[in-house]
Structure formats: structure tokens, C-alpha cells
Amino acid sequence: MAFKKSITTADGVTHADAYFKVQAPRIDHTAKIVKFGLMAWHDQAARNDGKASLEGVPTVQNFRVAGSVYDTWFSESVLKADGKSAISQAYLYARAQADYTDALDIDPDE
């Protein structure tokens, strides 16, 4: 699961098809906390070619989800639902945030 959108890095460079992927969701069901990162590359080809991720991307962040938001997106009962995983839920959660609602979903295997 991945998405793309146009972004401008802190150094003023615009990446029209910046490619975003969720990285390493970590769930602590006891504490009801999920942490995961969102990384960006110049485009999908750059990521597939093993190029470095972008620096200075203002919208790329590490997420920390807790409390009632955790219950909605990441509780064990939610993850046990058919076809759901920590990665798919982290992706859906990130896409629901204001910085990413205008992004275009893409197939990372294309």
C-alpha cells in the first residue's frame, strides 16, 4: 500500500509524484499505543531503485496513536477483522490525516 502526492521539501524542491509508504508499525496492545513512520521518496522508481528517502519533507512524520483513536483503528478486535493488518490500518490512518487526504492511492508493486 502506498500513495503519491506533490510536495515541496524544506530546500524548496518540488516532487510532483512523491511516493509515500508506511514504515514499521509497532503496536503495544497493553498500553494501547501504536507508533509508525511515513517515509517519502522522489517517486516510486526512486524507492524501487533503492535511492535514499527524501530529507526535509514537512508532512513526513512519525505517528503516535493512543486512547480512543487507537481503539478505532488498531485494537485487537479491529485488526482481527477480515483482511486487516497493522500496516493496512496504519496506511488508512495516515491517509485520513489532513496532510494526505488529497493523495492518490497507488499499487506499490506496479
C-alpha positions in Angstrom: 0.0 0.0 0.0 1.4 3.4 -1.0 0.3 6.8 -2.2 1.7 9.7 -4.0 1.2 13.5 -3.9 3.1 16.6 -4.8 5.2 18.0 -2.1 7.9 20.7 -1.7 10.8 19.9 0.6 12.4 22.4 3.0 15.0 23.2 0.5 12.4 24.4 -2.0 12.5 21.4 -4.4 9.1 20.2 -5.6 8.5 16.5 -6.1 5.3 16.2 -8.2 4.9 12.4 -7.7 6.5 11.9 -4.2 6.0 8.3 -3.2 4.9 7.6 0.4 5.0 4.3 2.3 4.2 3.3 5.9 7.2 2.0 7.8 7.4 -0.3 10.8 4.2 -0.1 12.8 4.8 -1.1 16.4 1.8 -1.9 18.5 1.6 -2.2 22.3 -1.9 -3.6 22.9 -1.4 -3.4 26.7 -0.7 0.3 26.6 -3.0 0.9 23.7 -0.3 2.7 21.6 0.7 2.4 18.0 3.8 4.1 16.6 4.7 4.1 12.9 6.6 6.2 10.4 5.7 7.5 7.0 8.6 7.9 4.5 8.8 9.7 1.2 10.9 9.3 -1.9 11.2 11.4 -5.1 8.9 9.0 -6.8 8.1 5.3 -6.9 11.0 4.5 -9.2 13.5 6.1 -6.8 12.2 3.9 -4.0 12.2 0.8 -6.1 15.8 1.6 -7.2 16.9 1.8 -3.5 17.5 5.6 -3.6 17.5 7.4 -0.3 14.3 8.8 1.1 13.7 12.5 0.9 15.0 14.8 3.6 13.2 18.0 4.7 9.7 16.7 3.8 7.4 18.7 6.1 4.5 16.3 6.0 6.5 13.1 6.6 6.3 12.2 10.2 6.2 9.6 12.9 2.7 8.9 14.2 1.8 8.0 17.7 -1.8 6.8 18.1 -3.3 6.2 21.5 -6.5 6.2 23.5 -9.9 6.2 21.8 -8.2 6.7 18.4 -6.2 3.5 19.0 -9.4 1.7 19.8 -11.0 2.9 16.5 -8.0 2.0 14.2 -5.7 -0.6 15.9 -7.4 -2.5 18.7 -7.1 -6.3 18.5 -10.8 -6.6 17.5 -10.2 -4.2 14.6 -7.1 -6.0 13.5 -8.7 -9.4 13.7 -11.4 -8.2 11.2 -11.1 -9.9 7.8 -8.2 -8.5 5.7 -6.8 -6.1 8.2 -3.2 -5.8 9.4 -1.1 -3.3 11.3 0.3 -2.0 8.0 -3.0 -1.7 6.2 -4.6 0.1 9.2 -1.5 2.5 9.6 -1.8 3.3 5.9 -5.6 4.0 6.2 -5.0 6.1 9.3 -2.3 8.2 7.6 -4.5 8.7 4.5 -7.2 10.0 6.8 -5.0 12.8 8.1 -5.4 16.3 6.6 -1.9 16.3 5.0 -2.7 13.2 2.9 -6.4 13.3 2.0 -5.6 14.7 -1.4 -3.0 11.9 -2.2 -3.5 9.3 -4.9 -3.5 5.7 -3.9 -1.1 3.5 -5.9 -0.2 -0.1 -6.1 3.4 -0.4 -4.7 4.0 -3.4 -7.0 3.4 -1.6 -10.3 
